[in-house]
Each structure stands twice: as C-alpha cells, then as structure tokens.
C-alpha cells in the first residue's frame, strides 16, 4: 500500500499516487550497531534541560526536531542544545499537519523554522520530520528541495503518558541496528514528560549494555 501513516493518532493514513515511503527515511544501515535518539516538539523551559543534562552525563549526542515557535520562544535552550553538540532538525513552525496546507502555508511552516534554526547553528537544517509523520506528494516535493525527510523506526510512545518502564519495554521490543528512536522534549500528555526523563537513563544504559553506539541522525545516515 502506498502510504505513510500518520503518527500519534489513529487517523487514516495519507495516500498518494506514488509510493511516499520511498521519500522517507525511517532508519539507518543495519551493518553498524548504532542508534539515533531523537526528541520532538521542543524546546521547552522544563523537560528539554533535564534531557540535555542526562545526555551530557551519559556522553550521548542526540537530534532535536524543534518547532519554530518553540525555538523562537526559548533561545537559551536552543543555545544549550547546540553547545551540547546535538543536532537540530526542522519539525515545522507550530506542529500543524502539513498535508492540510496550501503551497504558501507549507513553505511558511518550513522556511520560517529553518530561519530560526539558522540563527543558532549558522545554517538551516537539512532534516525535516513532518508532524504526525503525515506526508503527501505536495509536502515531499517541497521538502526534498532542501531537506531529507526523516521519521522513525522505534516509537517509545512517551507522548501517551505511559510509564517509564513501558517506554523502556517499547524500545527493547523494537530496537535494531540503525534504529531512529522517537521521544519528545516538550508536550506529552497534559504537558507532562516526566516519564521520558525518568526512562532516558535506563534506556541509554540498556542500549550501551547491548553494544549500541549513539549517533545523531546525520551521523547515522552517513
């Protein structure tokens, strides 16, 4: 079936006349035992810093897919992400479903976010993660002019408000070499991501014990 399913909701998948999955990267090579930790929807003033602190303690680099409005609202946190050696990807301006937009609206969502990212990194991001994983030919055609479209192969489902133990179990069940692991640094059920923060040290420990190395998305894909 030619589709990319929307994530986070049980909504009907988005269909296209061509194979959208061919335009999306879900994981890296399985020839190397590497994984990429990714964090969506931030930055915020609370959970992002806690995540950065854990990553620093564990000497792990990650990729943060930020929304433009949150990046603009939390410049200090953006600086901390960059200074920590982490990668920043584009996650739209305000987490709207990009498949519902006109061409000018779509360009605005992506380009405005890139402009904010460039203020902190010196260059726009070449990675785009569409909110909900929702994709259409229109979105792919525009995004691929300057971005690689990156989704994920492991959904921790932290956004559901599940326990830290269940987050870890989801990773154990799904992780493979080359995995791109989806977590969040803002949002969550009722705005609470304490489960993500609680699970992260144990998740990193489990992966290290099982021989995995950590990479940013770009490092993983290169």
C-alpha positions as CSV (number, residue, x, y, z in Angstrom):
1,X,0.0,0.0,0.0
2,X,1.4,3.4,-1.0
3,X,1.2,5.5,2.2
4,X,2.9,6.9,5.2
5,X,0.8,6.5,8.3
6,X,0.1,9.5,10.5
7,X,1.6,9.0,13.9
8,X,0.3,9.9,17.4
9,X,-3.3,9.5,16.4
10,X,-5.4,6.7,14.9
11,X,-6.2,8.8,11.9
12,X,-6.5,7.3,8.5
13,X,-3.2,7.2,6.7
14,X,-2.3,9.7,4.0
15,X,-2.4,8.2,0.5
16,X,-0.7,9.3,-2.7
17,X,-0.5,8.2,-6.3
18,X,3.2,7.3,-5.7
19,X,5.0,5.5,-3.0
20,X,5.5,8.0,-0.3
21,X,7.6,5.6,1.8
22,X,10.3,5.9,-0.9
23,X,10.6,9.6,0.1
24,X,11.1,8.9,3.9
25,X,14.0,7.7,5.9
26,X,13.0,5.5,8.8
27,X,16.3,4.1,9.9
28,X,20.0,3.8,9.1
29,X,22.1,1.0,8.0
30,X,21.9,-2.3,9.9
31,X,25.5,-3.0,9.2
32,X,26.6,-0.9,12.2
33,X,25.2,-1.3,15.7
34,X,24.3,2.4,16.1
35,X,21.1,4.1,17.0
36,X,19.9,7.7,17.0
37,X,17.9,9.2,19.9
38,X,15.5,11.9,18.7
39,X,13.4,14.3,20.6
40,X,10.4,16.2,19.1
41,X,8.3,19.2,19.7
42,X,10.6,21.3,21.9
43,X,12.4,23.1,23.2
44,X,10.6,24.0,26.3
45,X,11.6,25.6,29.6
46,X,11.3,22.4,31.7
47,X,11.9,19.0,30.2
48,X,14.4,19.9,27.5
49,X,17.0,21.0,30.0
50,X,16.6,17.8,32.0
51,X,17.0,15.7,28.9
52,X,20.2,17.7,27.9
53,X,21.6,17.1,31.4
54,X,21.1,13.3,31.1
55,X,22.6,13.2,27.6
56,X,25.6,15.2,28.8
57,X,26.1,12.9,31.8
58,X,25.9,9.8,29.6
59,X,28.1,11.4,26.9
60,X,25.4,10.9,24.2
61,X,24.6,13.1,21.3
62,X,21.0,13.3,20.0
63,X,18.9,15.0,17.4
64,X,16.2,17.5,18.5
65,X,13.4,18.1,16.0
66,X,12.2,21.5,17.0
67,X,9.2,23.6,16.2
68,X,9.9,27.1,15.1
69,X,7.6,28.8,17.6
70,X,9.2,27.0,20.5
71,X,12.7,27.6,19.2
72,X,12.0,31.3,19.0
73,X,10.4,31.3,22.4
74,X,13.3,29.5,24.1
75,X,16.6,30.9,22.7
76,X,18.6,29.9,25.8
77,X,17.5,26.3,25.4
78,X,18.4,26.3,21.7
79,X,21.9,27.5,22.6
80,X,22.2,24.7,25.2
81,X,21.2,22.1,22.6
82,X,23.8,23.5,20.1
83,X,26.5,23.9,22.7
84,X,25.9,20.3,23.8
85,X,26.9,19.1,20.4
86,X,23.5,17.9,19.5
87,X,21.8,18.1,16.1
88,X,18.8,20.2,15.3
89,X,16.1,19.2,12.8
90,X,13.0,21.0,11.4
91,X,9.6,19.9,12.8
92,X,7.5,22.7,11.3
93,X,6.6,26.1,12.8
94,X,3.7,25.1,15.0
95,X,3.2,21.3,14.6
96,X,0.4,21.6,12.1
97,X,-0.4,18.7,9.8
98,X,1.5,19.8,6.7
99,X,-0.7,17.9,4.3
100,X,-3.6,20.2,5.1
101,X,-1.9,23.4,3.9
102,X,-1.7,25.4,0.7
103,X,1.7,25.8,-1.0
104,X,2.4,29.2,0.5
105,X,1.4,28.0,4.0
106,X,3.6,24.9,3.6
107,X,6.6,27.0,2.6
108,X,6.0,29.3,5.5
109,X,5.9,26.4,8.1
110,X,9.2,25.0,6.9
111,X,11.1,28.1,5.8
112,X,10.3,30.2,9.0
113,X,11.6,27.3,11.1
114,X,14.8,27.0,9.1
115,X,15.4,30.7,9.6
116,X,15.1,30.4,13.4
117,X,17.4,27.3,13.4
118,X,19.9,29.2,11.3
119,X,20.1,31.9,14.0
120,X,21.6,29.3,16.4
121,X,23.5,26.9,14.1
122,X,24.7,29.2,11.3
123,X,22.8,27.2,8.7
124,X,19.3,25.9,8.1
125,X,18.6,22.3,8.9
126,X,18.7,19.8,6.1
127,X,16.4,17.4,8.1
128,X,12.6,17.6,8.2
129,X,10.4,15.5,10.4
130,X,6.7,16.2,9.4
131,X,4.4,16.4,12.4
132,X,2.5,13.2,13.0
133,X,4.6,11.6,10.2
134,X,1.9,12.9,7.9
135,X,3.1,13.3,4.3
136,X,1.7,14.0,0.9
137,X,3.3,14.4,-2.6
138,X,2.9,18.1,-2.2
139,X,4.9,18.1,1.1
140,X,7.5,15.7,-0.2
141,X,8.1,17.7,-3.4
142,X,8.7,20.9,-1.4
143,X,10.6,19.4,1.5
144,X,13.0,17.4,-0.7
145,X,14.3,20.6,-2.4
146,X,16.4,21.2,0.7
147,X,15.7,18.5,3.3
148,X,15.8,14.8,3.9
149,X,12.5,13.6,5.3
150,X,13.2,11.6,8.5
151,X,10.6,9.7,10.5
152,X,11.5,6.9,13.0
153,X,11.6,3.1,13.4
154,X,11.0,3.0,17.1
155,X,8.2,4.9,18.8
156,X,8.6,4.9,22.5
157,X,5.0,6.3,22.8
158,X,6.2,8.6,25.6
159,X,3.7,11.2,24.4
160,X,0.8,8.9,25.6
161,X,1.8,9.3,29.2
162,X,2.8,5.7,29.7
163,X,5.2,4.7,32.5
164,X,9.0,4.8,32.2
165,X,9.0,1.0,32.4
166,X,6.7,0.7,29.4
167,X,8.8,3.2,27.4
168,X,11.8,1.0,28.0
169,X,9.9,-2.1,27.1
170,X,8.8,-0.5,23.8
171,X,12.5,0.2,22.9
172,X,13.6,-3.3,23.9
173,X,10.9,-4.8,21.6
174,X,11.6,-2.7,18.5
175,X,15.3,-1.6,18.6
176,X,17.6,-2.9,15.9
177,X,20.9,-1.6,14.4
178,X,20.3,1.6,12.6
179,X,17.2,2.5,14.7
180,X,15.9,6.0,14.9
181,X,14.1,6.3,18.3
182,X,11.3,8.8,18.7
183,X,10.9,10.6,22.0
184,X,9.8,14.1,23.0
185,X,11.3,17.1,24.8
186,X,8.1,19.1,25.1
187,X,4.4,18.4,25.0
188,X,3.3,15.0,26.2
189,X,0.0,14.0,27.8
190,X,-1.3,17.0,29.7
191,X,2.1,18.6,29.1
192,X,3.9,16.1,31.3
193,X,7.0,14.3,30.1
194,X,8.4,13.2,33.4
195,X,8.1,9.7,32.1
196,X,10.5,10.4,29.3
197,X,13.0,12.0,31.7
198,X,12.7,9.0,34.1
199,X,13.1,6.4,31.3
200,X,16.0,8.0,29.5
201,X,18.9,7.0,31.7
202,X,17.7,3.4,31.8
203,X,17.1,3.4,28.1
204,X,20.7,4.6,27.4
205,X,22.1,2.1,29.9
206,X,20.2,-0.8,28.2
207,X,21.4,0.2,24.8
208,X,25.0,0.6,25.9
209,X,24.9,-2.8,27.7
210,X,23.7,-4.4,24.4
211,X,26.6,-2.9,22.4
212,X,24.9,0.0,20.7
213,X,26.7,3.3,20.0
214,X,24.8,6.6,19.7
215,X,24.8,8.9,16.8
216,X,23.0,12.0,15.6
217,X,20.6,11.3,12.7
218,X,23.0,12.7,10.1
219,X,25.9,10.6,11.5
220,X,23.6,7.5,11.5
221,X,22.6,8.1,7.9
222,X,26.1,8.9,6.7
